[in-house]
Amino acid sequence: MTDLSEIVKAYDVRGVVPDQWDEPLAELFGAAFVRVTDASAIVVGHDMRPSSPGLSRAFGRGAARQGADVTGIGLCSTDQLYFASGQLGLPGAMFTASHNPARYNGIKMCHAGAQPVGQDSGLTDIRELVEDWAESGPPPRAEGVTEGTVTERDVLSDYAAHLRTLVDLTSIRELSVVVDAGNGMGGHTVPTVFEGLPLRLDSMYFELDGTFPNHEANPLDPKNIVDLQKRVRETGADIGLAFDGDADRCFVVDEKGDPVPPSAVTALVAARELAKSPGSTVIHNLITSWSVPEVVREEGGTPVRTRVGHSFIKAEMARTGAIFGGEHSAHYYFRDFWNADTGMLAALHVLAALGGQPGTLSELVAEYDRYAASGEINSRVEDQEGRAAAVRAAYQDRDGVEIDELDGLTVTAGDWWFNLRASNTEPLLRLNVEARDRATADAVRDEVLAIVRA
């Protein structure tokens, strides 16, 4: 049997199909999900990967055999599944491996109202049940419990309609928009969400194909937005959008084809949300730009800094009642969307901001993109703890330097900061640097990397 610790991650299940997991194991996960959530009904959706329909049906069978009624919403984006969980008030399971290669698949699970299932909120219990049942099979239903029903329901139109109640695009000027769906679920959701809006849509790689024939559906890697950048420049489009495989993250390029940093998108959306709800709290993780808390304060809001990771963002949003949260990785969270992340709603905000004024996107974004950043730089090291300690020792006694260890090592000076974090799954240290000018950012980057890679 597969060692489940290899496929049950901090926030989801993910591994190679069928080498690490398969439909019989998915059925056990469905049964365990119902037992742990004590659900009488659940909702299940899946992406376009070849293995996704079979895995999601198996999960549904396992859930139904434990007495839960299963609503299958079929092909969907991850944020569409969160919509269904929130709107129907049901625990949910999404079958996707996001941006991972075609041979992978996974399950993102949530409690009713799209509240996350992670290691501390049910995932560990689910794994332990699956491990037990893999030897003996799932236990029979409790006495008097009948097998649940399995029905199909299409929620795409309802999802699109809900998003469009949250952002008004009816009075914007006409925009030319290139969208690269990467053969992922953006090709399924974008046409319905954008229908009837004053947008001239240029569609790239909208054919649903989980083998990803054109490029990986991971826009965080610069090589995967090259086609989008080229098309924007060639056509003179106003904006380019790229979605990852399960379309819960959105990346933006301006009219020059230059990437817009996710921190700038976070600041822009934060300003718009604060205009709707003055004085609210906005969450940002500790490796977003200085510009994010600055803009939040300028707009009369309260910025709250968190660790990296959606479970920390969502927990802080729930604790503080925050209206919005953003991460450097292009995950955007909205109070009006059950505190869940939706790249599509962030994209609509950017389109509304751009179309509501006469200038270009690069001019608009300049207000929110204020500093020079390195981007995330990975270094493969065997002794993560030792190398991080060496970096700490090099900086801890310098004048004017502050150190905190909320998440990894963050070192802050008057004109720059950097964060060095260990990967949870690989022998990597991840470095992010920001400074008030490019020369300083490059110098700090080079000095830290020299210590990390010594």
PEKA-V93502 format. One record per residue. N is the residue number from 1. RES is the residue in one letter. PSI is psi as a letter, one per 30 degrees, with the letter a starting at -180 (* if undefined). NEAR is the number of other ideal C-beta (glycine too) atoms within 8 Angstrom. Layout:
BEGIN
n=N res=RES psi=PSI near=NEAR
n=N res=RES psi=PSI near=NEAR
END
This chain:
BEGIN
n=1 res=M psi=k near=4
n=2 res=T psi=k near=9
n=3 res=D psi=j near=5
n=4 res=L psi=f near=9
n=5 res=S psi=f near=6
n=6 res=E psi=f near=8
n=7 res=I psi=f near=12
n=8 res=V psi=j near=9
n=9 res=K psi=a near=8
n=10 res=A psi=e near=8
n=11 res=Y psi=f near=11
n=12 res=D psi=a near=10
n=13 res=V psi=k near=11
n=14 res=R psi=k near=11
n=15 res=G psi=l near=13
n=16 res=V psi=k near=8
n=17 res=V psi=k near=12
n=18 res=P psi=g near=7
n=19 res=D psi=e near=6
n=20 res=Q psi=f near=9
n=21 res=W psi=l near=12
n=22 res=D psi=a near=8
n=23 res=E psi=e near=9
n=24 res=P psi=e near=7
n=25 res=L psi=e near=11
n=26 res=A psi=e near=15
n=27 res=E psi=e near=13
n=28 res=L psi=e near=14
n=29 res=F psi=e near=14
n=30 res=G psi=e near=17
n=31 res=A psi=e near=15
n=32 res=A psi=e near=16
n=33 res=F psi=e near=17
n=34 res=V psi=e near=15
n=35 res=R psi=e near=9
n=36 res=V psi=e near=10
n=37 res=T psi=f near=12
n=38 res=D psi=h near=5
n=39 res=A psi=k near=12
n=40 res=S psi=f near=6
n=41 res=A psi=k near=10
n=42 res=I psi=l near=16
n=43 res=V psi=k near=16
n=44 res=V psi=k near=16
n=45 res=G psi=l near=16
n=46 res=H psi=l near=14
n=47 res=D psi=a near=17
n=48 res=M psi=g near=11
n=49 res=R psi=k near=13
n=50 res=P psi=e near=6
n=51 res=S psi=f near=10
n=52 res=S psi=e near=14
n=53 res=P psi=e near=7
n=54 res=G psi=e near=8
n=55 res=L psi=e near=16
n=56 res=S psi=e near=15
n=57 res=R psi=e near=10
n=58 res=A psi=e near=13
n=59 res=F psi=e near=17
n=60 res=G psi=e near=13
n=61 res=R psi=e near=11
n=62 res=G psi=e near=18
n=63 res=A psi=e near=17
n=64 res=A psi=e near=15
n=65 res=R psi=f near=11
n=66 res=Q psi=g near=14
n=67 res=G psi=g near=12
n=68 res=A psi=k near=12
n=69 res=D psi=k near=11
n=70 res=V psi=k near=15
n=71 res=T psi=j near=14
n=72 res=G psi=k near=14
n=73 res=I psi=g near=14
n=74 res=G psi=b near=8
n=75 res=L psi=k near=9
n=76 res=C psi=l near=18
n=77 res=S psi=l near=15
n=78 res=T psi=e near=15
n=79 res=D psi=f near=16
n=80 res=Q psi=e near=15
n=81 res=L psi=e near=17
n=82 res=Y psi=e near=16
n=83 res=F psi=e near=14
n=84 res=A psi=e near=17
n=85 res=S psi=e near=18
n=86 res=G psi=e near=12
n=87 res=Q psi=e near=9
n=88 res=L psi=f near=8
n=89 res=G psi=h near=7
n=90 res=L psi=k near=12
n=91 res=P psi=l near=14
n=92 res=G psi=l near=15
n=93 res=A psi=k near=17
n=94 res=M psi=k near=15
n=95 res=F psi=j near=15
n=96 res=T psi=l near=15
n=97 res=A psi=g near=11
n=98 res=S psi=c near=11
n=99 res=H psi=g near=9
n=100 res=N psi=l near=8
n=101 res=P psi=l near=6
n=102 res=A psi=e near=8
n=103 res=R psi=f near=6
n=104 res=Y psi=l near=12
n=105 res=N psi=l near=13
n=106 res=G psi=l near=14
n=107 res=I psi=k near=13
n=108 res=K psi=j near=12
n=109 res=M psi=l near=14
n=110 res=C psi=l near=15
n=111 res=H psi=l near=12
n=112 res=A psi=k near=10
n=113 res=G psi=g near=8
n=114 res=A psi=g near=14
n=115 res=Q psi=k near=11
n=116 res=P psi=k near=11
n=117 res=V psi=j near=12
n=118 res=G psi=a near=10
n=119 res=Q psi=e near=7
n=120 res=D psi=g near=5
n=121 res=S psi=h near=10
n=122 res=G psi=f near=11
n=123 res=L psi=e near=13
n=124 res=T psi=e near=8
n=125 res=D psi=e near=9
n=126 res=I psi=e near=15
n=127 res=R psi=e near=12
n=128 res=E psi=e near=8
n=129 res=L psi=e near=13
n=130 res=V psi=e near=13
n=131 res=E psi=e near=9
n=132 res=D psi=e near=8
n=133 res=W psi=f near=13
n=134 res=A psi=f near=8
n=135 res=E psi=e near=6
n=136 res=S psi=f near=4
n=137 res=G psi=l near=4
n=138 res=P psi=k near=10
n=139 res=P psi=l near=4
n=140 res=P psi=l near=3
n=141 res=R psi=l near=9
n=142 res=A psi=l near=6
n=143 res=E psi=k near=4
n=144 res=G psi=f near=4
n=145 res=V psi=k near=7
n=146 res=T psi=l near=6
n=147 res=E psi=k near=6
n=148 res=G psi=l near=14
n=149 res=T psi=l near=6
n=150 res=V psi=j near=9
n=151 res=T psi=l near=8
n=152 res=E psi=k near=7
n=153 res=R psi=k near=7
n=154 res=D psi=j near=7
n=155 res=V psi=g near=12
n=156 res=L psi=e near=11
n=157 res=S psi=e near=8
n=158 res=D psi=e near=9
n=159 res=Y psi=e near=16
n=160 res=A psi=e near=12
n=161 res=A psi=e near=8
n=162 res=H psi=e near=10
n=163 res=L psi=e near=13
n=164 res=R psi=f near=10
n=165 res=T psi=f near=5
n=166 res=L psi=f near=10
n=167 res=V psi=k near=9
n=168 res=D psi=j near=5
n=169 res=L psi=g near=12
n=170 res=T psi=f near=4
n=171 res=S psi=g near=5
n=172 res=I psi=l near=12
n=173 res=R psi=l near=7
n=174 res=E psi=k near=8
n=175 res=L psi=k near=13
n=176 res=S psi=j near=12
n=177 res=V psi=k near=15
n=178 res=V psi=k near=14
n=179 res=V psi=k near=15
n=180 res=D psi=j near=16
n=181 res=A psi=f near=16
n=182 res=G psi=g near=18
n=183 res=N psi=g near=16
n=184 res=G psi=a near=16
n=185 res=M psi=f near=19
n=186 res=G psi=e near=14
n=187 res=G psi=f near=14
n=188 res=H psi=e near=13
n=189 res=T psi=e near=16
n=190 res=V psi=e near=15
n=191 res=P psi=e near=11
n=192 res=T psi=e near=10
n=193 res=V psi=e near=12
n=194 res=F psi=f near=10
n=195 res=E psi=k near=7
n=196 res=G psi=f near=3
n=197 res=L psi=l near=7
n=198 res=P psi=i near=8
n=199 res=L psi=k near=10
n=200 res=R psi=j near=7
n=201 res=L psi=k near=9
n=202 res=D psi=j near=11
n=203 res=S psi=k near=10
n=204 res=M psi=k near=11
n=205 res=Y psi=h near=12
n=206 res=F psi=f near=12
n=207 res=E psi=k near=6
n=208 res=L psi=j near=11
n=209 res=D psi=j near=8
n=210 res=G psi=g near=13
n=211 res=T psi=f near=7
n=212 res=F psi=i near=14
n=213 res=P psi=f near=5
n=214 res=N psi=e near=7
n=215 res=H psi=l near=10
n=216 res=E psi=k near=9
n=217 res=A psi=h near=15
n=218 res=N psi=i near=10
n=219 res=P psi=f near=14
n=220 res=L psi=f near=10
n=221 res=D psi=j near=7
n=222 res=P psi=e near=6
n=223 res=K psi=f near=6
n=224 res=N psi=f near=13
n=225 res=I psi=g near=14
n=226 res=V psi=e near=9
n=227 res=D psi=e near=11
n=228 res=L psi=e near=15
n=229 res=Q psi=e near=13
n=230 res=K psi=e near=9
n=231 res=R psi=e near=14
n=232 res=V psi=e near=15
n=233 res=R psi=e near=9
n=234 res=E psi=e near=6
n=235 res=T psi=f near=9
n=236 res=G psi=h near=6
n=237 res=A psi=l near=12
n=238 res=D psi=f near=9
n=239 res=I psi=l near=17
n=240 res=G psi=k near=17
n=241 res=L psi=k near=14
n=242 res=A psi=k near=15
n=243 res=F psi=l near=20
n=244 res=D psi=a near=16
n=245 res=G psi=e near=16
n=246 res=D psi=g near=13
n=247 res=A psi=h near=18
n=248 res=D psi=f near=12
n=249 res=R psi=k near=13
n=250 res=C psi=k near=13
n=251 res=F psi=k near=14
n=252 res=V psi=k near=14
n=253 res=V psi=k near=15
n=254 res=D psi=a near=13
n=255 res=E psi=f near=11
n=256 res=K psi=f near=7
n=257 res=G psi=g near=11
n=258 res=D psi=k near=8
n=259 res=P psi=k near=9
n=260 res=V psi=k near=14
n=261 res=P psi=k near=9
n=262 res=P psi=f near=13
n=263 res=S psi=e near=15
n=264 res=A psi=e near=13
n=265 res=V psi=e near=16
n=266 res=T psi=e near=14
n=267 res=A psi=e near=15
n=268 res=L psi=e near=14
n=269 res=V psi=e near=14
n=270 res=A psi=e near=16
n=271 res=A psi=e near=11
n=272 res=R psi=e near=11
n=273 res=E psi=e near=14
n=274 res=L psi=f near=16
n=275 res=A psi=e near=7
n=276 res=K psi=e near=6
n=277 res=S psi=i near=7
n=278 res=P psi=k near=7
n=279 res=G psi=g near=7
n=280 res=S psi=l near=13
n=281 res=T psi=k near=11
n=282 res=V psi=k near=18
n=283 res=I psi=k near=16
n=284 res=H psi=k near=16
n=285 res=N psi=l near=16
n=286 res=L psi=f near=12
n=287 res=I psi=g near=9
n=288 res=T psi=l near=12
n=289 res=S psi=l near=13
n=290 res=W psi=f near=9
n=291 res=S psi=f near=13
n=292 res=V psi=e near=16
n=293 res=P psi=e near=10
n=294 res=E psi=e near=10
n=295 res=V psi=e near=12
n=296 res=V psi=e near=15
n=297 res=R psi=e near=10
n=298 res=E psi=e near=6
n=299 res=E psi=g near=10
n=300 res=G psi=g near=7
n=301 res=G psi=l near=14
n=302 res=T psi=j near=9
n=303 res=P psi=k near=12
n=304 res=V psi=k near=11
n=305 res=R psi=k near=8
n=306 res=T psi=l near=12
n=307 res=R psi=l near=8
n=308 res=V psi=k near=11
n=309 res=G psi=k near=9
n=310 res=H psi=f near=11
n=311 res=S psi=e near=12
n=312 res=F psi=e near=11
n=313 res=I psi=e near=15
n=314 res=K psi=e near=14
n=315 res=A psi=e near=8
n=316 res=E psi=e near=13
n=317 res=M psi=e near=14
n=318 res=A psi=e near=8
n=319 res=R psi=e near=6
n=320 res=T psi=f near=9
n=321 res=G psi=g near=9
n=322 res=A psi=k near=13
n=323 res=I psi=f near=14
n=324 res=F psi=l near=14
n=325 res=G psi=k near=15
n=326 res=G psi=k near=18
n=327 res=E psi=l near=15
n=328 res=H psi=f near=11
n=329 res=S psi=g near=7
n=330 res=A psi=g near=14
n=331 res=H psi=k near=12
n=332 res=Y psi=k near=17
n=333 res=Y psi=k near=16
n=334 res=F psi=k near=13
n=335 res=R psi=e near=9
n=336 res=D psi=g near=5
n=337 res=F psi=h near=15
n=338 res=W psi=h near=9
n=339 res=N psi=g near=12
n=340 res=A psi=l near=13
n=341 res=D psi=k near=11
n=342 res=T psi=j near=14
n=343 res=G psi=f near=16
n=344 res=M psi=e near=15
n=345 res=L psi=e near=14
n=346 res=A psi=e near=13
n=347 res=A psi=e near=11
n=348 res=L psi=e near=14
n=349 res=H psi=e near=13
n=350 res=V psi=e near=15
n=351 res=L psi=e near=15
n=352 res=A psi=e near=13
n=353 res=A psi=e near=11
n=354 res=L psi=e near=13
n=355 res=G psi=f near=12
n=356 res=G psi=g near=8
n=357 res=Q psi=l near=7
n=358 res=P psi=f near=3
n=359 res=G psi=l near=5
n=360 res=T psi=l near=8
n=361 res=L psi=e near=13
n=362 res=S psi=e near=10
n=363 res=E psi=e near=7
n=364 res=L psi=e near=12
n=365 res=V psi=f near=12
n=366 res=A psi=f near=7
n=367 res=E psi=f near=5
n=368 res=Y psi=f near=13
n=369 res=D psi=i near=12
n=370 res=R psi=f near=7
n=371 res=Y psi=l near=11
n=372 res=A psi=k near=9
n=373 res=A psi=l near=11
n=374 res=S psi=f near=11
n=375 res=G psi=l near=5
n=376 res=E psi=k near=9
n=377 res=I psi=k near=10
n=378 res=N psi=k near=9
n=379 res=S psi=k near=11
n=380 res=R psi=j near=6
n=381 res=V psi=k near=11
n=382 res=E psi=e near=4
n=383 res=D psi=i near=6
n=384 res=Q psi=e near=12
n=385 res=E psi=e near=7
n=386 res=G psi=e near=7
n=387 res=R psi=e near=14
n=388 res=A psi=e near=13
n=389 res=A psi=e near=8
n=390 res=A psi=e near=11
n=391 res=V psi=e near=14
n=392 res=R psi=e near=11
n=393 res=A psi=e near=7
n=394 res=A psi=f near=7
n=395 res=Y psi=f near=10
n=396 res=Q psi=f near=8
n=397 res=D psi=g near=3
n=398 res=R psi=k near=7
n=399 res=D psi=k near=3
n=400 res=G psi=g near=5
n=401 res=V psi=k near=10
n=402 res=E psi=k near=6
n=403 res=I psi=k near=11
n=404 res=D psi=l near=6
n=405 res=E psi=h near=7
n=406 res=L psi=e near=7
n=407 res=D psi=j near=10
n=408 res=G psi=b near=10
n=409 res=L psi=j near=11
n=410 res=T psi=k near=13
n=411 res=V psi=k near=14
n=412 res=T psi=k near=9
n=413 res=A psi=a near=10
n=414 res=G psi=e near=4
n=415 res=D psi=g near=7
n=416 res=W psi=l near=13
n=417 res=W psi=l near=11
n=418 res=F psi=l near=13
n=419 res=N psi=k near=13
n=420 res=L psi=j near=13
n=421 res=R psi=k near=11
n=422 res=A psi=k near=10
n=423 res=S psi=k near=11
n=424 res=N psi=f near=4
n=425 res=T psi=f near=4
n=426 res=E psi=l near=5
n=427 res=P psi=i near=7
n=428 res=L psi=k near=11
n=429 res=L psi=k near=14
n=430 res=R psi=k near=12
n=431 res=L psi=k near=16
n=432 res=N psi=k near=13
n=433 res=V psi=k near=13
n=434 res=E psi=k near=13
n=435 res=A psi=l near=13
n=436 res=R psi=f near=7
n=437 res=D psi=l near=8
n=438 res=R psi=e near=7
n=439 res=A psi=e near=6
n=440 res=T psi=e near=12
n=441 res=A psi=e near=16
n=442 res=D psi=e near=9
n=443 res=A psi=e near=8
n=444 res=V psi=e near=12
n=445 res=R psi=e near=13
n=446 res=D psi=e near=8
n=447 res=E psi=e near=8
n=448 res=V psi=e near=13
n=449 res=L psi=e near=11
n=450 res=A psi=e near=8
n=451 res=I psi=e near=11
n=452 res=V psi=e near=14
n=453 res=R psi=g near=7
n=454 res=A psi=* near=6
END
